[in-house]
Amino acid sequence: MIKRLTILISFLMGAVVALQAQEAKACFKSMPDSLCPLLSAVNRADFIDFLESKMKAEVTNNFGGKSEMTELTSDYLHVKMTPQSTWQMKLLAVSDTAKVICVVSTACAPACDSHIRFYTTDWAALPVSSYLPVLPTMNDFIAESADSVHTYGYQDACRQADMLLMKADLSAKEATLTFTFTTIDYMNKEAAEKLRPFVRRPVVYTWDGKSFR
């Protein structure tokens, strides 16, 4: 009896692990085509089949270009959509049984800028402000000092940094969202070099079970 119970528990635990491993790829496969017109349902399924077969997960997308899935875990995936754009997805727990999907789309031309969206696991759109109440501002990335504010070069560089651009990255291993300042990549070289010494390290947000803080 004890042996049978042990076998049953082991089977159930294995089933739970197997189910969890299916979550990210199942959500990805069920994503409506309208949310990712570059990839067909066949493309998305092929990505997963290729990776699980230890092959390069590259497909010809709907626009005739190449797209590649570079990483897939139980709750995260990363796709290089084009040479200039990426797409990331992560499942985030909001309770013991419920999760939300966070999607980060990034385009680089050449400075990278990201857009973040949230969905239910059946792809109903959710308000971004509910799960990411406050985004970083320019001041979060620029280290101002008493000396720098009176420096002409610094002031001139700040005036040219007139648009906040940020690259967002979800972590494959942790429930974090990292913002990197990319405005400097679209500024002219001289202004960028003046501002570069004052640029802070990336800003990291952590998922607290309800939102990124």
Number of C-alpha atoms within 10 A of each C-alpha: 6 7 8 9 10 11 12 12 12 12 12 12 12 12 12 12 12 12 12 15 15 14 17 20 21 16 19 19 19 14 17 15 12 9 9 12 12 17 18 18 15 11 20 20 15 17 24 20 13 15 16 12 9 9 11 13 21 19 20 14 19 13 9 9 12 14 23 21 23 14 16 20 16 18 22 25 22 22 20 18 24 15 12 13 17 20 20 23 26 27 23 21 18 14 10 7 6 11 17 22 24 22 21 20 19 21 18 15 10 10 17 20 21 19 13 15 17 24 17 15 20 12 16 11 13 15 11 15 13 12 19 18 11 11 12 15 12 17 10 15 20 17 14 14 9 7 8 13 12 10 10 11 16 21 16 13 20 17 11 16 20 11 13 14 21 24 21 23 23 22 16 18 9 12 19 18 19 15 21 20 25 19 20 23 16 16 18 12 10 10 19 20 15 17 21 13 11 15 17 15 13 15 15 16 18 13 17 14 14 15 17 19 15
